[in-house]
Amino acid sequence: MGVDLAMESFEQKAMDYYGEIVIDKSFIRQAGFGNRGIPTFVGEWIIGHFMDQEGTETITDAVRQKISDFVTRFMPSKDQKQTVKNKLFQQYDVQLLDNYSVVVDLDRQRRNLVIPYLDIDKATLNPHILEGNPMLLQSGVWGVGTLMYIPQSTGSKKEGGDVMMRKFHEFQTSHVDLASFIEARGNFTTHEWIDLIISSMGFNPNILSLRQKILMLCRLLPLVEPRYCLLELAPKGTGKSFVFDNISRYVTVRTGAITPSILFYHGVAREAGLINRYDCIVLDEAQKLKTDSSGEVGAMLKSYLESGKFTRLGSGTVLAEASLAILANIDLDDNRQPLHYDAGLVRGFPNFVSETAFVDRFTGLLPGWDLPRITADTPSASVGFKGEIFGEVLHSLRLDVSYRNQVKAGIVLENADDMRDRRAIETSSAGLMKIIFPDKKCSDEEFYRYCVNPALELRQRIRDELCKMDMEYRPLQMGTPFPDEFQLQHVMPKYYDAAALQTSEALLQDKADDDGGEFA
């Protein structure tokens, strides 16, 4: 393949060494999906499918027309929902692109097909479909389903009929040769590889500093490390949930209320919760998070994050490896720093999120306030890995313990004797090695610069918040043999007695009132 002078060096190398598993990330904006709510990895699959049909490497008018026809046929807008249902009622087949999943109901001895577009959670399906698509039982599968309606039979006691899927065309993920993927990493410099990963995430690497790029990569840690717990705090408009919404079918994003039945296990329906179905559960807008009044969610999460298992309502002991990412909005001052930094960044959060026993179980706190707001220049216009390919690579690396073993054998830390501190830093370091050095080939300086130092910062920020909230957590400065700017400029936190300060402010106000006001 000849060299394209308009390409960045990492783009040309990506085309040369990865070929068909990379794509121009600007295509998703050129394709004409409109405001259809599909993840980027699904959109890129559709684009690649029609580009292959046309034998082209760009979005041509013919490709755009085929995508438009596909969207019109298989992705009706929400206001057409009743029209689609009526078509089923009239005994016509309906083909829909959706994120289908299956829930097994043992009590009623049936498998329930979930069709999000139709708001149906008790449809049925041809058994052979499930045999060929086992992921339907886990995180769900995007594809085109052929649906039909079976009316209620005469004399049946059941109310209404059933919607049934009789055919299913899964969006097939191209085979991922992980060994070849890892081997090809050696053709890139570290900076080139980081830019390729940033572009694969959907962001423009040219507008980010190296520190901002590393922080972006830290968003991937819950996807490559089991039972990783990440807290990201940032103002609105920094794209906190964008990556999680668009990068992998093994991730689910939730907002609003969260219950033990949703998260862990539904005792009445005997259904597994999100913890058993996804690699990562994202709780967005945590400052508004609502849970059960009994505190069961917080108690179970604390136990699960510590041990990797839980028990609920006859479920028995359940082992799981799902990670947790909690995203929350915070206010910034004129210098784009957290407004209530000294008082504690999570002190005012609702429910269990503000408990020190829970915060201590977080692997790291990502300072999202150091990332730029989303602008017209933010989306990637460069080459990157296709979404479904990249998601599968991250999923495949997830349970590989060899990276953790290499980190444990080589890491040197100062003042990190606490078991949770050290375990968190080792875990984040191993995750960053999977992302940046999947071939495990890096010098000692690179190991600390790109893996250990960012990992230490993530945990140091958790430790600092604990010190502000509870005097039992003594301030400490953790360090590495190759300290970065964060370590060199770190200021030891102080316990912030909010109750005492509030009392003091009230006394001062009372005195001012007694004296006739501040300007008397």
Secondary structure, DSSP 8 states (H G I E B T S, - for coil): ----TTS-HHHHHHHHHHGGGEEETTHHHHS--TT----HHHHHHHHHHHHHHHT-SS--HHHHHHHHHHHHHH---GGGHHHHHHHHHTT--EEEEEEEEEEEETTTTEEEEEEGGGTEEEEEE-HHHHHH-GGGGTT-EEEEEEEEEE---TT--SSS-EEEEEEEEE-------HHHHHHHGGGS-HHHHHHHHHHHTTB-GGGS-HHHHHHHHHTTHHHHSTT-EEEEEE-TTS-TTHHHHHS-TTEEEE-SB--HHHHTEETTTTEE-GGGT-SEEEE--GGG-B--TT-HHHHHHHHHHHHSEE--TT---EE---EEEEEEE--B-TTSSBTTTTT-SSTT--GGGG-HHHHTT-SEEEEGGGS----TT-B--SEEE-HHHHHHHHHHHTT-THHHHHHHHH---BS--SHHHHHHHHHHHHHHHHHH-TT----HHHIIIIIIHHHHHHHHHHHHHHHHH-TTS-----B-SS--HHHHH--------HHHHHHHHHHHHHHHHHTTSTT-
